[in-house]
Amino acid sequence: MLKYALRYTGILLAAPFFMWLPIGLLEAVPSIIDVFGVHNLRIPSGIAIAGLLMSAVGFEMR
């Protein structure tokens, strides 16, 4: 049960930042660099990496 929770929580954490990249190319939506700045990109990248690690633990095949 914990693996399922980690799996879907990790996907939900990482997905918005991966969807923001193609959506940010549109003129109506600010890019992730415009919102966070170059020096603060570690915040969303850290959240995305944490989500990917959580989902990797959830998808582990044991």
Summary of the structure (lengths in Angstrom):
residues: 62
radius of gyration: 13.7
end to end distance: 13.4
largest distance: 45.0
contacts: 154
relative contact order: 0.27
helix: 73%
strand: 0%
